[in-house]
């Protein structure tokens, strides 16, 4: 997302932010879940945050 902002690519930023909000923002504390698996149901297989990235 940062790279999209740096190169001025708003469309890519919005696509990634939309995905993040829809798929990863499942916690009550505002942090994103770190593990998403498109083959799993539900797709978030670990709701813990990535402490090295948040």
N, C-alpha and C positions, 0 to 999 in steps of 0.2 A: 504494500500500500504506500509505503514511504517513497519507493522508487517511482510509482505512478505519479505521486504529487511532484516529485523533483523534476520529472520530465514533462509535467503539465498534462498528463493523460487522465482527465477527469472521468471519462467513461470507464476505464479499467478500475480506477479507484472506487467508483460507485458500485461496480459489479462485485468487487471483493468485499466492500463494506456491507452491501446488501446480503451477500452470502453469510458473512460473519454474524450479522444481526439475526438472520433467519435460522441459521443452523447451529451456531456456537454460543450464542448468548442465552444459555439455559439456566444460569445460576442467578440467585437472588442478590449477590454482592456486586454485580456489574463486571465480573471477570469472565473471560471466555473459557469454555471447556477446551481442553487441549487435544483430545483424540476423537477424530471423526472418521468413520468407516462407511463408505457408500454401500457396501455389501451387507451391513448389519442393520438390524431393526431393534431398537432405535439406532439411528446413525451415530449419535454421540455415545461412544462406548466407555468413556471415562470422563466424568463431569469435573474432575479436578482441574485447576488452572495450571498452566505451565509457569512455574515460579521463575524459571530462567528467562522467560519472555515477557512476563507481565511486570 
